[in-house]
Amino acid sequence: MAQNTRITVAAGDTWVRLTATDTDGDLSIMLASTTPVMLQATAGSTPPTAGTLGPLALLSYGDGWSEATILEKFPGVAAADNLWARRLDANIGLGASDAIIGISHGA
């Protein structure tokens, strides 16, 4: 399922799925708030383990990328087709503001 939306990532140790479905095509993603997030990819729709740190982060408003596949950004995850986010400050107590991520991808 294609999507072109913004997704809220609330405080806590929970990974939020950003892709609407298994996605192997290009996607664009941008941090649309000032709350930094970690990113992690998985093969399939099972979320990363709670407490896991993601290898990539979006740190500042406007950080992101355009027209790249999940596998291109996460070559260490075989068959990566789902993208997840978690607030970077979940473990360091910077407050309770939500992170907002803009994402657009095809089916």
C-alpha positions, 0 to 999 in steps of 0.5 A: 500500500502506497502512502504519503503521510506524516507519522507520530512517534510518541515517547517510550521504548516502542518502535513505530512502523513507518512503512505501510506494507513491505516496501522494496521500492524507493522511499523518501523520509524526513524528520518533520519535528525537532525531536530526533529519532533512531531508524531500524529496518527489518525483513518482515513486519515484526518490529525490532526488539524493544530497547534495541538501538537503531543504526541510523538517526534523524537528528535535526528538523529536515534530516532525511533522504529521497528516492532510496530503498530501505535495503540501500540504507540498511545493507546489513539487514538481508531482505530489508523491506520495513522501516521503523522509528523510535525516539532517540531520547527515549532512554536519556530523558529529554522530555515528552515531545513527540517526533513527527516523520514525513514518509512517502513510498509506493507499494 
